Amino acid sequence: MAFTDHEIAEAHEAARIGGDCDNLYKLGLIYSIGDTVDLIQAHMWFNLAAARGSDAAKECRRELADQMSKDDIATAQKRAREWLSIKHH
């Protein structure tokens, strides 16, 4: 499943405005598959979605963590905390 640039931009905008778990989860999917693979970004978005109650995001985050170094996981967690502190209190 590949996402268009338009879908990616829409998901980012929706997460910025509302930050609901569905859009955060979608961003995790966008960065974990297709042409946009970035495991740190994917983990960050899944982490944020999981924190807002998404069980699917919790599972995806766990699966990604198995493929990542501890440093990469720490970076993803740091970015999630920064996103929360800057964008959504």
Biopython code that builds the backbone (N, CA, C, O; Angstrom):
import numpy as np
from Bio.PDB.StructureBuilder import StructureBuilder

atoms = [
    (1, "MET", "N", (0.855, -1.175, 0.000)),
    (1, "MET", "CA", (0.000, 0.000, 0.000)),
    (1, "MET", "C", (0.897, 1.233, 0.000)),
    (1, "MET", "O", (1.694, 1.441, 0.915)),
    (2, "ALA", "N", (0.755, 2.027, -1.019)),
    (2, "ALA", "CA", (1.511, 3.273, -1.094)),
    (2, "ALA", "C", (0.554, 4.441, -0.878)),
    (2, "ALA", "O", (-0.625, 4.374, -1.227)),
    (3, "PHE", "N", (1.071, 5.477, -0.315)),
    (3, "PHE", "CA", (0.280, 6.677, -0.064)),
    (3, "PHE", "C", (0.727, 7.771, -1.017)),
    (3, "PHE", "O", (1.915, 7.890, -1.319)),
    (4, "THR", "N", (-0.214, 8.566, -1.487)),
    (4, "THR", "CA", (0.121, 9.683, -2.359)),
    (4, "THR", "C", (0.663, 10.838, -1.515)),
    (4, "THR", "O", (0.470, 10.887, -0.301)),
    (5, "ASP", "N", (1.331, 11.746, -2.176)),
    (5, "ASP", "CA", (1.819, 12.942, -1.476)),
    (5, "ASP", "C", (0.656, 13.704, -0.841)),
    (5, "ASP", "O", (0.784, 14.258, 0.251)),
    (6, "HIS", "N", (-0.465, 13.722, -1.532)),
    (6, "HIS", "CA", (-1.644, 14.407, -1.011)),
    (6, "HIS", "C", (-2.143, 13.737, 0.269)),
    (6, "HIS", "O", (-2.477, 14.424, 1.235)),
    (7, "GLU", "N", (-2.197, 12.413, 0.285)),
    (7, "GLU", "CA", (-2.642, 11.685, 1.484)),
    (7, "GLU", "C", (-1.688, 11.921, 2.650)),
    (7, "GLU", "O", (-2.121, 12.069, 3.793)),
    (8, "ILE", "N", (-0.407, 11.955, 2.361)),
    (8, "ILE", "CA", (0.592, 12.199, 3.405)),
    (8, "ILE", "C", (0.420, 13.601, 3.976)),
    (8, "ILE", "O", (0.441, 13.786, 5.193)),
    (9, "ALA", "N", (0.251, 14.582, 3.106)),
    (9, "ALA", "CA", (0.066, 15.967, 3.555)),
    (9, "ALA", "C", (-1.218, 16.095, 4.372)),
    (9, "ALA", "O", (-1.235, 16.776, 5.398)),
    (10, "GLU", "N", (-2.288, 15.447, 3.924)),
    (10, "GLU", "CA", (-3.552, 15.487, 4.670)),
    (10, "GLU", "C", (-3.404, 14.881, 6.059)),
    (10, "GLU", "O", (-3.919, 15.429, 7.034)),
    (11, "ALA", "N", (-2.709, 13.761, 6.155)),
    (11, "ALA", "CA", (-2.526, 13.099, 7.448)),
    (11, "ALA", "C", (-1.712, 13.976, 8.391)),
    (11, "ALA", "O", (-2.019, 14.072, 9.579)),
    (12, "HIS", "N", (-0.674, 14.615, 7.859)),
    (12, "HIS", "CA", (0.140, 15.515, 8.695)),
    (12, "HIS", "C", (-0.696, 16.699, 9.187)),
    (12, "HIS", "O", (-0.605, 17.092, 10.350)),
    (13, "GLU", "N", (-1.500, 17.253, 8.302)),
    (13, "GLU", "CA", (-2.332, 18.397, 8.681)),
    (13, "GLU", "C", (-3.367, 17.988, 9.726)),
    (13, "GLU", "O", (-3.588, 18.710, 10.698)),
    (14, "ALA", "N", (-3.994, 16.843, 9.530)),
    (14, "ALA", "CA", (-4.993, 16.366, 10.494)),
    (14, "ALA", "C", (-4.359, 16.086, 11.853)),
    (14, "ALA", "O", (-4.958, 16.378, 12.888)),
    (15, "ALA", "N", (-3.163, 15.529, 11.856)),
    (15, "ALA", "CA", (-2.470, 15.262, 13.121)),
    (15, "ALA", "C", (-2.086, 16.569, 13.801)),
    (15, "ALA", "O", (-2.168, 16.692, 15.023)),
    (16, "ARG", "N", (-1.666, 17.541, 13.000)),
    (16, "ARG", "CA", (-1.277, 18.838, 13.559)),
    (16, "ARG", "C", (-2.465, 19.532, 14.201)),
    (16, "ARG", "O", (-2.346, 20.116, 15.278)),
    (17, "ILE", "N", (-3.601, 19.466, 13.542)),
    (17, "ILE", "CA", (-4.787, 20.166, 14.026)),
    (17, "ILE", "C", (-5.447, 19.429, 15.184)),
    (17, "ILE", "O", (-5.733, 20.022, 16.223)),
    (18, "GLY", "N", (-5.687, 18.131, 14.999)),
    (18, "GLY", "CA", (-6.460, 17.402, 15.994)),
    (18, "GLY", "C", (-5.671, 16.414, 16.821)),
    (18, "GLY", "O", (-5.943, 16.234, 18.008)),
    (19, "GLY", "N", (-4.709, 15.782, 16.213)),
    (19, "GLY", "CA", (-3.886, 14.823, 16.930)),
    (19, "GLY", "C", (-4.641, 13.605, 17.429)),
    (19, "GLY", "O", (-4.262, 13.007, 18.436)),
    (20, "ASP", "N", (-5.739, 13.221, 16.712)),
    (20, "ASP", "CA", (-6.484, 12.049, 17.164)),
    (20, "ASP", "C", (-5.723, 10.775, 16.801)),
    (20, "ASP", "O", (-4.889, 10.781, 15.896)),
    (21, "CYS", "N", (-6.007, 9.700, 17.501)),
    (21, "CYS", "CA", (-5.222, 8.480, 17.343)),
    (21, "CYS", "C", (-5.322, 7.907, 15.931)),
    (21, "CYS", "O", (-4.364, 7.290, 15.465)),
    (22, "ASP", "N", (-6.443, 8.087, 15.235)),
    (22, "ASP", "CA", (-6.573, 7.524, 13.888)),
    (22, "ASP", "C", (-5.593, 8.171, 12.910)),
    (22, "ASP", "O", (-4.954, 7.476, 12.120)),
    (23, "ASN", "N", (-5.475, 9.483, 12.960)),
    (23, "ASN", "CA", (-4.534, 10.165, 12.063)),
    (23, "ASN", "C", (-3.085, 9.912, 12.463)),
    (23, "ASN", "O", (-2.213, 9.792, 11.602)),
    (24, "LEU", "N", (-2.830, 9.833, 13.744)),
    (24, "LEU", "CA", (-1.472, 9.514, 14.196)),
    (24, "LEU", "C", (-1.093, 8.108, 13.749)),
    (24, "LEU", "O", (0.030, 7.877, 13.300)),
    (25, "TYR", "N", (-2.025, 7.173, 13.870)),
    (25, "TYR", "CA", (-1.806, 5.797, 13.421)),
    (25, "TYR", "C", (-1.555, 5.768, 11.915)),
    (25, "TYR", "O", (-0.660, 5.063, 11.448)),
    (26, "LYS", "N", (-2.344, 6.533, 11.149)),
    (26, "LYS", "CA", (-2.161, 6.578, 9.692)),
    (26, "LYS", "C", (-0.757, 7.067, 9.342)),
    (26, "LYS", "O", (-0.131, 6.550, 8.417)),
    (27, "LEU", "N", (-0.267, 8.052, 10.070)),
    (27, "LEU", "CA", (1.101, 8.527, 9.820)),
    (27, "LEU", "C", (2.118, 7.427, 10.124)),
    (27, "LEU", "O", (3.111, 7.283, 9.411)),
    (28, "GLY", "N", (1.875, 6.658, 11.173)),
    (28, "GLY", "CA", (2.742, 5.516, 11.452)),
    (28, "GLY", "C", (2.771, 4.548, 10.293)),
    (28, "GLY", "O", (3.835, 4.062, 9.909)),
    (29, "LEU", "N", (1.604, 4.265, 9.730)),
    (29, "LEU", "CA", (1.533, 3.376, 8.566)),
    (29, "LEU", "C", (2.277, 3.967, 7.375)),
    (29, "LEU", "O", (3.026, 3.272, 6.688)),
    (30, "ILE", "N", (2.060, 5.254, 7.141)),
    (30, "ILE", "CA", (2.715, 5.919, 6.008)),
    (30, "ILE", "C", (4.230, 5.746, 6.081)),
    (30, "ILE", "O", (4.873, 5.467, 5.069)),
    (31, "TYR", "N", (4.801, 5.912, 7.271)),
    (31, "TYR", "CA", (6.258, 5.844, 7.402)),
    (31, "TYR", "C", (6.796, 4.440, 7.628)),
    (31, "TYR", "O", (8.011, 4.250, 7.689)),
    (32, "SER", "N", (5.904, 3.442, 7.753)),
    (32, "SER", "CA", (6.401, 2.085, 7.962)),
    (32, "SER", "C", (6.320, 1.215, 6.711)),
    (32, "SER", "O", (6.868, 0.113, 6.687)),
    (33, "ILE", "N", (5.639, 1.703, 5.667)),
    (33, "ILE", "CA", (5.494, 0.913, 4.448)),
    (33, "ILE", "C", (5.672, 1.779, 3.208)),
    (33, "ILE", "O", (5.690, 3.008, 3.287)),
    (34, "GLY", "N", (5.802, 1.133, 2.087)),
    (34, "GLY", "CA", (5.834, 1.847, 0.813)),
    (34, "GLY", "C", (7.120, 2.611, 0.563)),
    (34, "GLY", "O", (8.203, 2.213, 0.992)),
    (35, "ASP", "N", (6.968, 3.721, -0.146)),
    (35, "ASP", "CA", (8.110, 4.525, -0.585)),
    (35, "ASP", "C", (8.653, 5.446, 0.495)),
    (35, "ASP", "O", (9.705, 6.059, 0.311)),
    (36, "THR", "N", (7.957, 5.553, 1.612)),
    (36, "THR", "CA", (8.309, 6.543, 2.626)),
    (36, "THR", "C", (8.875, 5.918, 3.897)),
    (36, "THR", "O", (8.802, 6.532, 4.961)),
    (37, "VAL", "N", (9.438, 4.714, 3.816)),
    (37, "VAL", "CA", (9.867, 4.009, 5.026)),
    (37, "VAL", "C", (10.903, 4.824, 5.806)),
    (37, "VAL", "O", (11.963, 5.186, 5.293)),
    (38, "ASP", "N", (10.554, 5.093, 7.053)),
    (38, "ASP", "CA", (11.422, 5.758, 8.022)),
    (38, "ASP", "C", (10.991, 5.208, 9.378)),
    (38, "ASP", "O", (10.021, 5.683, 9.968)),
    (39, "LEU", "N", (11.717, 4.207, 9.868)),
    (39, "LEU", "CA", (11.288, 3.501, 11.073)),
    (39, "LEU", "C", (11.224, 4.404, 12.300)),
    (39, "LEU", "O", (10.366, 4.215, 13.162)),
    (40, "ILE", "N", (12.119, 5.379, 12.387)),
    (40, "ILE", "CA", (12.083, 6.297, 13.525)),
    (40, "ILE", "C", (10.799, 7.118, 13.489)),
    (40, "ILE", "O", (10.119, 7.260, 14.505)),
    (41, "GLN", "N", (10.467, 7.661, 12.313)),
    (41, "GLN", "CA", (9.220, 8.433, 12.169)),
    (41, "GLN", "C", (8.010, 7.542, 12.441)),
    (41, "GLN", "O", (7.084, 7.946, 13.143)),
    (42, "ALA", "N", (8.019, 6.346, 11.892)),
    (42, "ALA", "CA", (6.889, 5.431, 12.081)),
    (42, "ALA", "C", (6.695, 5.115, 13.559)),
    (42, "ALA", "O", (5.573, 5.153, 14.063)),
    (43, "HIS", "N", (7.783, 4.807, 14.248)),
    (43, "HIS", "CA", (7.707, 4.490, 15.673)),
    (43, "HIS", "C", (7.158, 5.687, 16.450)),
    (43, "HIS", "O", (6.321, 5.529, 17.339)),
    (44, "MET", "N", (7.635, 6.877, 16.107)),
    (44, "MET", "CA", (7.165, 8.086, 16.779)),
    (44, "MET", "C", (5.647, 8.226, 16.653)),
    (44, "MET", "O", (4.959, 8.451, 17.649)),
    (45, "TRP", "N", (5.121, 8.094, 15.421)),
    (45, "TRP", "CA", (3.687, 8.269, 15.205)),
    (45, "TRP", "C", (2.895, 7.145, 15.863)),
    (45, "TRP", "O", (1.839, 7.397, 16.443)),
    (46, "PHE", "N", (3.387, 5.907, 15.784)),
    (46, "PHE", "CA", (2.696, 4.806, 16.463)),
    (46, "PHE", "C", (2.701, 5.018, 17.976)),
    (46, "PHE", "O", (1.720, 4.714, 18.654)),
    (47, "ASN", "N", (3.799, 5.537, 18.495)),
    (47, "ASN", "CA", (3.893, 5.810, 19.928)),
    (47, "ASN", "C", (2.843, 6.846, 20.341)),
    (47, "ASN", "O", (2.168, 6.683, 21.358)),
    (48, "LEU", "N", (2.711, 7.901, 19.554)),
    (48, "LEU", "CA", (1.720, 8.938, 19.853)),
    (48, "LEU", "C", (0.299, 8.391, 19.753)),
    (48, "LEU", "O", (-0.549, 8.700, 20.591)),
    (49, "ALA", "N", (0.038, 7.575, 18.725)),
    (49, "ALA", "CA", (-1.293, 6.977, 18.577)),
    (49, "ALA", "C", (-1.594, 6.014, 19.721)),
    (49, "ALA", "O", (-2.716, 5.973, 20.227)),
    (50, "ALA", "N", (-0.598, 5.245, 20.124)),
    (50, "ALA", "CA", (-0.774, 4.303, 21.234)),
    (50, "ALA", "C", (-1.090, 5.047, 22.526)),
    (50, "ALA", "O", (-1.920, 4.607, 23.322)),
    (51, "ALA", "N", (-0.422, 6.170, 22.723)),
    (51, "ALA", "CA", (-0.662, 6.968, 23.920)),
    (51, "ALA", "C", (-2.088, 7.519, 23.950)),
    (51, "ALA", "O", (-2.614, 7.854, 25.011)),
    (52, "ARG", "N", (-2.700, 7.607, 22.777)),
    (52, "ARG", "CA", (-4.082, 8.107, 22.693)),
    (52, "ARG", "C", (-5.089, 6.969, 22.546)),
    (52, "ARG", "O", (-6.250, 7.193, 22.207)),
    (53, "GLY", "N", (-4.627, 5.741, 22.808)),
    (53, "GLY", "CA", (-5.568, 4.631, 22.901)),
    (53, "GLY", "C", (-5.640, 3.652, 21.757)),
    (53, "GLY", "O", (-6.504, 2.776, 21.774)),
    (54, "SER", "N", (-4.781, 3.752, 20.765)),
    (54, "SER", "CA", (-4.842, 2.841, 19.623)),
    (54, "SER", "C", (-4.110, 1.529, 19.926)),
    (54, "SER", "O", (-2.887, 1.499, 20.060)),
    (55, "ASP", "N", (-4.889, 0.448, 20.031)),
    (55, "ASP", "CA", (-4.279, -0.867, 20.262)),
    (55, "ASP", "C", (-3.491, -1.330, 19.046)),
    (55, "ASP", "O", (-2.450, -1.972, 19.185)),
    (56, "ALA", "N", (-3.986, -1.005, 17.846)),
    (56, "ALA", "CA", (-3.265, -1.375, 16.622)),
    (56, "ALA", "C", (-1.893, -0.705, 16.591)),
    (56, "ALA", "O", (-0.906, -1.319, 16.184)),
    (57, "ALA", "N", (-1.834, 0.554, 17.021)),
    (57, "ALA", "CA", (-0.561, 1.275, 17.050)),
    (57, "ALA", "C", (0.404, 0.646, 18.048)),
    (57, "ALA", "O", (1.608, 0.590, 17.799)),
    (58, "LYS", "N", (-0.118, 0.173, 19.174)),
    (58, "LYS", "CA", (0.738, -0.493, 20.161)),
    (58, "LYS", "C", (1.406, -1.712, 19.554)),
    (58, "LYS", "O", (2.599, -1.943, 19.754)),
    (59, "GLU", "N", (0.634, -2.488, 18.812)),
    (59, "GLU", "CA", (1.171, -3.689, 18.168)),
    (59, "GLU", "C", (2.201, -3.328, 17.098)),
    (59, "GLU", "O", (3.267, -3.939, 17.029)),
    (60, "CYS", "N", (1.886, -2.344, 16.272)),
    (60, "CYS", "CA", (2.827, -1.918, 15.227)),
    (60, "CYS", "C", (4.111, -1.368, 15.832)),
    (60, "CYS", "O", (5.204, -1.633, 15.332)),
    (61, "ARG", "N", (3.975, -0.607, 16.898)),
    (61, "ARG", "CA", (5.155, -0.050, 17.584)),
    (61, "ARG", "C", (6.045, -1.173, 18.100)),
    (61, "ARG", "O", (7.268, -1.110, 17.974)),
    (62, "ARG", "N", (5.431, -2.200, 18.682)),
    (62, "ARG", "CA", (6.192, -3.335, 19.195)),
    (62, "ARG", "C", (6.930, -4.054, 18.060)),
    (62, "ARG", "O", (8.103, -4.403, 18.198)),
    (63, "GLU", "N", (6.239, -4.269, 16.947)),
    (63, "GLU", "CA", (6.858, -4.937, 15.803)),
    (63, "GLU", "C", (8.022, -4.124, 15.240)),
    (63, "GLU", "O", (9.060, -4.684, 14.887)),
    (64, "LEU", "N", (7.850, -2.817, 15.158)),
    (64, "LEU", "CA", (8.929, -1.956, 14.661)),
    (64, "LEU", "C", (10.122, -1.978, 15.604)),
    (64, "LEU", "O", (11.272, -2.023, 15.167)),
    (65, "ALA", "N", (9.837, -1.945, 16.902)),
    (65, "ALA", "CA", (10.922, -1.909, 17.892)),
    (65, "ALA", "C", (11.841, -3.120, 17.746)),
    (65, "ALA", "O", (13.038, -3.029, 18.019)),
    (66, "ASP", "N", (11.287, -4.250, 17.318)),
    (66, "ASP", "CA", (12.097, -5.456, 17.107)),
    (66, "ASP", "C", (13.097, -5.283, 15.971)),
    (66, "ASP", "O", (14.088, -6.009, 15.903)),
    (67, "GLN", "N", (12.846, -4.325, 15.077)),
    (67, "GLN", "CA", (13.712, -4.087, 13.920)),
    (67, "GLN", "C", (14.666, -2.909, 14.117)),
    (67, "GLN", "O", (15.489, -2.617, 13.249)),
    (68, "MET", "N", (14.550, -2.238, 15.260)),
    (68, "MET", "CA", (15.287, -0.993, 15.472)),
    (68, "MET", "C", (16.342, -1.136, 16.563)),
    (68, "MET", "O", (16.231, -1.986, 17.447)),
    (69, "SER", "N", (17.364, -0.291, 16.487)),
    (69, "SER", "CA", (18.366, -0.248, 17.556)),
    (69, "SER", "C", (17.795, 0.518, 18.747)),
    (69, "SER", "O", (16.818, 1.255, 18.612)),
    (70, "LYS", "N", (18.400, 0.339, 19.890)),
    (70, "LYS", "CA", (17.960, 1.076, 21.084)),
    (70, "LYS", "C", (18.104, 2.574, 20.878)),
    (70, "LYS", "O", (17.265, 3.348, 21.339)),
    (71, "ASP", "N", (19.157, 2.987, 20.192)),
    (71, "ASP", "CA", (19.354, 4.419, 19.916)),
    (71, "ASP", "C", (18.242, 4.975, 19.032)),
    (71, "ASP", "O", (17.756, 6.083, 19.261)),
    (72, "ASP", "N", (17.838, 4.199, 18.017)),
    (72, "ASP", "CA", (16.759, 4.653, 17.133)),
    (72, "ASP", "C", (15.438, 4.755, 17.889)),
    (72, "ASP", "O", (14.674, 5.698, 17.683)),
    (73, "ILE", "N", (15.166, 3.787, 18.763)),
    (73, "ILE", "CA", (13.946, 3.836, 19.571)),
    (73, "ILE", "C", (13.970, 5.058, 20.482)),
    (73, "ILE", "O", (12.963, 5.751, 20.629)),
    (74, "ALA", "N", (15.120, 5.316, 21.089)),
    (74, "ALA", "CA", (15.248, 6.483, 21.963)),
    (74, "ALA", "C", (15.014, 7.773, 21.184)),
    (74, "ALA", "O", (14.374, 8.699, 21.684)),
    (75, "THR", "N", (15.535, 7.832, 19.957)),
    (75, "THR", "CA", (15.324, 9.006, 19.108)),
    (75, "THR", "C", (13.840, 9.176, 18.791)),
    (75, "THR", "O", (13.315, 10.288, 18.848)),
    (76, "ALA", "N", (13.169, 8.082, 18.460)),
    (76, "ALA", "CA", (11.735, 8.140, 18.156)),
    (76, "ALA", "C", (10.947, 8.605, 19.371)),
    (76, "ALA", "O", (10.031, 9.418, 19.242)),
    (77, "GLN", "N", (11.290, 8.103, 20.537)),
    (77, "GLN", "CA", (10.585, 8.503, 21.758)),
    (77, "GLN", "C", (10.827, 9.978, 22.075)),
    (77, "GLN", "O", (9.918, 10.685, 22.511)),
    (78, "LYS", "N", (12.040, 10.428, 21.855)),
    (78, "LYS", "CA", (12.363, 11.840, 22.088)),
    (78, "LYS", "C", (11.553, 12.728, 21.144)),
    (78, "LYS", "O", (11.009, 13.752, 21.559)),
    (79, "ARG", "N", (11.475, 12.328, 19.872)),
    (79, "ARG", "CA", (10.701, 13.116, 18.908)),
    (79, "ARG", "C", (9.220, 13.148, 19.280)),
    (79, "ARG", "O", (8.560, 14.173, 19.109)),
    (80, "ALA", "N", (8.699, 12.039, 19.784)),
    (80, "ALA", "CA", (7.291, 11.999, 20.204)),
    (80, "ALA", "C", (7.063, 12.967, 21.361)),
    (80, "ALA", "O", (6.078, 13.706, 21.373)),
    (81, "ARG", "N", (7.973, 12.963, 22.331)),
    (81, "ARG", "CA", (7.838, 13.897, 23.469)),
    (81, "ARG", "C", (7.919, 15.344, 22.988)),
    (81, "ARG", "O", (7.164, 16.198, 23.453)),
    (82, "GLU", "N", (8.829, 15.620, 22.062)),
    (82, "GLU", "CA", (8.958, 16.976, 21.528)),
    (82, "GLU", "C", (7.687, 17.384, 20.788)),
    (82, "GLU", "O", (7.222, 18.515, 20.931)),
    (83, "TRP", "N", (7.127, 16.476, 20.004)),
    (83, "TRP", "CA", (5.901, 16.775, 19.265)),
    (83, "TRP", "C", (4.788, 17.116, 20.241)),
    (83, "TRP", "O", (4.042, 18.073, 20.031)),
    (84, "LEU", "N", (4.676, 16.344, 21.296)),
    (84, "LEU", "CA", (3.646, 16.603, 22.299)),
    (84, "LEU", "C", (3.848, 17.948, 22.985)),
    (84, "LEU", "O", (2.886, 18.684, 23.202)),
    (85, "SER", "N", (5.078, 18.270, 23.325)),
    (85, "SER", "CA", (5.323, 19.504, 24.064)),
    (85, "SER", "C", (5.182, 20.743, 23.183)),
    (85, "SER", "O", (4.810, 21.810, 23.671)),
    (86, "ILE", "N", (5.472, 20.611, 21.907)),
    (86, "ILE", "CA", (5.393, 21.768, 20.999)),
    (86, "ILE", "C", (4.013, 21.895, 20.378)),
    (86, "ILE", "O", (3.457, 22.991, 20.314)),
    (87, "LYS", "N", (3.457, 20.779, 19.921)),
    (87, "LYS", "CA", (2.243, 20.823, 19.127)),
    (87, "LYS", "C", (0.961, 20.638, 19.930)),
    (87, "LYS", "O", (-0.027, 21.337, 19.702)),
    (88, "HIS", "N", (0.977, 19.697, 20.868)),
    (88, "HIS", "CA", (-0.261, 19.317, 21.533)),
    (88, "HIS", "C", (0.015, 19.084, 23.007)),
    (88, "HIS", "O", (0.532, 18.033, 23.384)),
    (89, "HIS", "N", (-0.312, 20.016, 23.810)),
    (89, "HIS", "CA", (-0.047, 19.930, 25.240)),
    (89, "HIS", "C", (-0.935, 18.892, 25.894)),
    (89, "HIS", "O", (-0.850, 18.681, 27.104)),
]
sb = StructureBuilder()
sb.init_structure("model")
sb.init_model(0)
sb.init_chain("A")
sb.init_seg("    ")
for serial, (resi, resn, name, xyz) in enumerate(atoms, 1):
    if name == "N":
        sb.init_residue(resn, " ", resi, " ")
    sb.init_atom(name, np.array(xyz, "f"), 0.0, 1.0, " ", f" {name:<3s}", serial, name[0])
structure = sb.get_structure()
